Amino acid sequence: MNQIIKKIYITGYQSYELGIFTEKDPKVAVIKNVLKNQIIQLIENGLEWIMISGALGCELWAGQIINDLKQQYPEIKLAVIFPFKDFGSNWNEANQLLLQTVVSQADFVDSVSHKPYENPSQFKNHINFLLQHTDASLIVYDQEYPGKTRYFLRDVENFQKNKTYQIFPITMDDLENSVYLGDSV
């Protein structure tokens, strides 16, 4: 890491894209472990703020990890920045509870659009806001397994034409290697 990353956006696959439909799925523990190790490394190198959008999957898992890490690293702050007002309100009760738990422990919560969902431009504005307000992104994503995150990466590539912006990828190989290495959860 050649520059100190103070603010990072964490994103990646949504749970359904990984075939995960319960928090008890063993894959969740693997993903959380790899995310936790990366987050700790970034904190120890000066990270102060972590932003998530609150999406099911990697983002909410990251939010859970950060809220747990605050005991060990009280200087770390979590911001949940929704694309629009009432994000997640149409989710089932269990998923809404997951979201509410992370939000209740976050240091800052807001939405880019203060209106309920109206159109895709709210997502575009949201991504632009995240890129403008972070130094880098930690992304659980593999080019060989496309998912919704590919749209974010396309926007990052366009953004990088004019600004320095780092990507810290976590690939499927990284996740598989952590299992083979026997990393503890």
C-alpha positions in Angstrom: 0.0 0.0 0.0 1.7 3.1 -1.2 -0.8 5.6 0.1 -2.7 5.6 3.4 -6.3 4.6 2.9 -8.5 6.6 5.3 -11.9 5.8 3.8 -12.9 2.6 2.0 -16.1 1.2 0.5 -16.6 -2.5 1.0 -18.8 -4.4 -1.5 -19.0 -7.7 -3.3 -21.4 -10.5 -4.1 -24.9 -10.5 -2.7 -25.8 -13.6 -0.7 -28.1 -15.1 -3.4 -25.3 -14.7 -6.0 -23.2 -17.1 -3.9 -26.1 -19.5 -3.3 -26.2 -18.5 0.3 -29.7 -18.3 1.8 -29.0 -18.6 5.5 -26.5 -16.9 7.8 -25.5 -20.4 9.0 -24.1 -21.4 5.6 -20.4 -22.4 6.2 -19.4 -20.2 3.2 -20.4 -17.1 5.3 -17.8 -17.9 7.9 -15.1 -18.3 5.2 -16.0 -15.0 3.6 -16.2 -13.2 6.9 -12.8 -14.5 8.0 -11.1 -13.3 4.8 -12.9 -9.9 5.0 -11.9 -9.6 8.7 -8.2 -10.3 7.9 -8.2 -7.7 5.1 -10.1 -5.1 7.2 -7.7 -5.5 10.1 -4.7 -5.0 7.8 -6.2 -1.8 6.5 -7.1 -0.5 10.0 -3.5 -1.2 11.1 -2.3 0.8 8.1 -4.4 3.9 9.0 -8.0 3.2 7.8 -10.6 5.3 9.7 -13.9 5.0 7.9 -15.6 2.0 6.2 -18.7 2.6 4.1 -21.2 0.0 3.0 -24.5 0.3 1.2 -26.3 -2.3 3.3 -26.8 -4.8 0.5 -27.4 -8.4 1.6 -24.2 -10.5 1.5 -20.7 -9.2 1.6 -21.7 -5.6 2.6 -23.8 -6.6 5.6 -21.2 -9.2 6.6 -18.6 -6.5 6.5 -20.8 -4.3 8.7 -21.1 -7.1 11.2 -17.3 -7.6 11.2 -16.6 -3.9 11.7 -19.1 -3.6 14.6 -17.3 -6.6 16.2 -13.9 -5.1 15.6 -14.8 -1.8 17.3 -13.9 -3.4 20.6 -10.4 -4.1 19.5 -10.1 -1.0 17.2 -12.3 1.8 18.7 -11.0 4.3 16.2 -12.7 2.5 13.3 -16.0 4.0 12.1 -18.8 2.5 10.0 -21.0 4.5 7.7 -24.1 2.9 6.0 -24.9 5.0 2.9 -28.1 3.7 1.2 -28.8 4.5 -2.4 -32.3 5.7 -1.5 -34.8 6.1 1.4 -36.4 2.9 2.8 -33.7 0.7 1.3 -34.4 -2.9 2.3 -38.0 -2.3 3.4 -39.3 -4.9 1.0 -37.0 -7.6 2.3 -38.2 -10.5 4.5 -38.3 -10.1 8.2 -35.0 -12.0 8.9 -33.1 -9.9 6.3 -34.6 -6.6 7.6 -33.4 -7.6 11.1 -29.9 -8.3 9.8 -29.8 -4.8 8.2 -31.3 -3.1 11.3 -28.8 -4.7 13.6 -25.9 -3.4 11.5 -27.5 0.0 11.1 -28.2 0.4 14.8 -24.4 0.0 15.6 -23.2 2.2 12.7 -21.5 5.5 13.4 -23.3 7.3 10.5 -26.4 6.4 8.5 -27.9 8.3 5.6 -29.1 7.8 2.0 -27.8 9.6 -1.1 -31.4 10.0 -2.3 -33.9 11.0 0.3 -36.8 9.7 -1.8 -37.9 6.0 -2.0 -36.8 4.1 -5.1 -37.8 5.9 -8.3 -35.3 4.9 -11.0 -31.9 3.5 -11.8 -30.3 7.0 -11.7 -30.4 6.7 -7.9 -28.0 3.8 -8.0 -25.7 5.8 -10.4 -25.7 8.8 -8.1 -25.0 6.5 -5.1 -22.0 4.9 -6.8 -20.7 8.4 -7.8 -21.1 9.5 -4.1 -19.2 6.5 -2.9 -16.3 7.0 -5.3 -16.1 10.7 -4.5 -16.0 10.0 -0.7 -13.7 7.0 -0.5 -10.0 6.4 -1.3 -10.4 2.7 -2.3 -12.7 -0.3 -2.4 -12.4 -3.7 -0.9 -14.3 -6.0 -3.2 -15.2 -9.7 -2.9 -15.5 -10.4 -6.6 -14.0 -12.6 -9.3 -14.0 -11.8 -13.0 -14.7 -15.5 -13.7 -17.9 -15.4 -11.7 -19.8 -12.3 -12.9 -22.3 -10.7 -10.6 -23.9 -7.3 -10.0 -20.5 -5.9 -8.7 -19.2 -5.9 -12.3 -21.3 -2.7 -12.8 -19.6 -1.0 -9.9 -16.2 -2.1 -11.3 -17.0 -0.6 -14.6 -17.8 2.7 -12.9 -14.5 2.5 -10.9 -12.6 2.0 -14.2 -14.1 5.2 -15.6 -13.4 7.1 -12.3 -9.8 5.9 -12.4 -9.3 7.8 -15.7 -9.3 11.0 -13.7 -8.5 10.1 -10.1 -6.4 7.8 -8.1 -8.6 5.1 -6.7 -7.4 1.7 -5.4 -9.2 -1.7 -5.6 -8.4 -4.4 -3.1 -9.9 -7.6 -4.6 -10.8 -10.7 -2.8 -11.2 -13.5 -5.4 -12.6 -17.0 -5.3 -9.0 -18.3 -5.1 -8.4 -16.1 -2.0 -11.5 -17.6 -0.4 -10.6 -21.2 -1.3 -7.0 -20.7 -0.2 -8.1 -19.5 3.2 -10.0 -22.7 3.6 -7.0 -24.8 2.6 -4.7 -22.9 4.9 -7.1 -23.6 7.7 -7.5 -19.9 8.7 -9.6 -19.8 11.9 -12.8 -17.9 12.0 
